[in-house]
Amino acid sequence: MTFNLLLDLDDTLLDSNIDALIPVYFQKLAAHMAHAVSPDKFIRELARGTQVMYGSMRMDRTLEQVFGENFYPALDLPQADLAAAIDKFYDDVFPTLEPLTKPRPEAIALVEWAFSQGWKVAIATDPLFPRKAILHRLRWAGLAPEKYPFALIPDFQTFHFAKVSVAYFPEFLARMGWTDGPLLMVGDSLERDIAPAREAGLPSFWLSADGQRPPDGVPHGTLADLRLYLESTDLSALKADYSSPAALLAFLQATPAVLHTLSLSLAPEQWIKRSQPGEWAFLEVLCHLCDVDADVNLARVETVLREDKAFIAGQMTDQWAEERQYIHQNGETALGEFFIARARLVDRLRSITADDWKRSARHTIFGPTNLRELVGFMVDHDRLHIQQAMAAVK
């Protein structure tokens, strides 16, 4: 079983001094765009748009879309009018910020050692930047993506949640294929790395400075300490545990977000392509998840909340693909309906109390259970169909 190592970028793999880097970055970008917008206005709206991204929980909008819908109207300029100049900035000007950063030789050594173990190594950085900016920073770290086969590098074009959100981590795992394999999240920030990763149920290692006290039970230390930890730990025991209500809600939010990202690059024929006979196409997976939420999952939640020791009957839903002719439905419409159905389910679960999650029920297949376990089955169901959808669009 492959081990998955998730590594933060700034001040983990790269000495970036982000508090110094961001102001210079904003100033240079504003100066580059001064032919179209006054620098003061550009920086003000850039900061505001970034904050909107930072707090976004939209399952139906990537961070780039959220940013664009706030930033360009505030400038009173169409995005298309600025696109070429902004793209040129990331090609020509952004690389001049490299002297504000410094590679960490010990980080390069750790990454090379991890790859030599046959592990999957992914860059779990905050996706608040365009992809070009993130790839530049990896090169500054001495970890050029052209050389190192990272399993995933997130960016604001494809991700829906900032790293401070618990939902970022399920989205990340789903984009990696939602493997059952053991994993570890490594980062230097308690707020943006360790706390949300732990809330999502991910094992984590905190790169701490001298004198900093870790939360209880969190392994911590330097990059050298991290390697010792990885060499001395039973890696098979480092499994994600998404059974807490917070983690379950985050995983439920991740599914439509990942399907949305997949849909953005699909040609019309890919919506209905089956990977092999008997498998579902992307459109069929999407319609199935939507109908199960609308016709099964929400009703089950309401039954358990309403009735004492509720009886939950198993339902056969796979045949709906043929009965409801999923393959002939409109993809964009089906995606929109899934966003609505999933939002209703998440909003209902978010409104309940801690005791409600413990409410007991009896399922015809699973026997005695409770609401939290039933929601866990929903997440497991999502997981299987995300893998199916990814296989369909390869």
Sequence and secondary structure as in RCSB ss.txt:
>XXXX:A:sequence
MTFNLLLDLDDTLLDSNIDALIPVYFQKLAAHMAHAVSPDKFIRELARGTQVMYGSMRMDRTLEQVFGENFYPAL
DLPQADLAAAIDKFYDDVFPTLEPLTKPRPEAIALVEWAFSQGWKVAIATDPLFPRKAILHRLRWAGLAPEKYPF
ALIPDFQTFHFAKVSVAYFPEFLARMGWTDGPLLMVGDSLERDIAPAREAGLPSFWLSADGQRPPDGVPHGTLAD
LRLYLESTDLSALKADYSSPAALLAFLQATPAVLHTLSLSLAPEQWIKRSQPGEWAFLEVLCHLCDVDADVNLAR
VETVLREDKAFIAGQMTDQWAEERQYIHQNGETALGEFFIARARLVDRLRSITADDWKRSARHTIFGPTNLRELV
GFMVDHDRLHIQQAMAAVK
>XXXX:A:secstr
   EEEE  BTTTEE  HHHHHHHHHHHHHHHTTTTS HHHHHHHHHHHHHHHHH   SSS HHHHHHHHHHHHH
TS HHHHHHHHHHHHHHTGGGGGGG EE HHHHHHHHHHHHTT EEEE     S HHHHHHHHHHTT  TTTS  
S    TTT  S TTSTTHHHHHHHHTT   S EEEEES IIIIIHHHHHTT  EEEE  TT    TT  EE HHH
HHHHHHHS GGG      SHHHHHHHHHHHHHHHHHHHHT  GGGGG  SSTTS  HHHHHHHHHHHIIIIIHHH
HHHHHHSTTEEE     TTHHHHTTGGGS HHHHHHHHHHHHHHHHHHHHTS TTGGG EEEETTTEEEEHHHHH
HHHHHHHHHHHHHHHHHT 
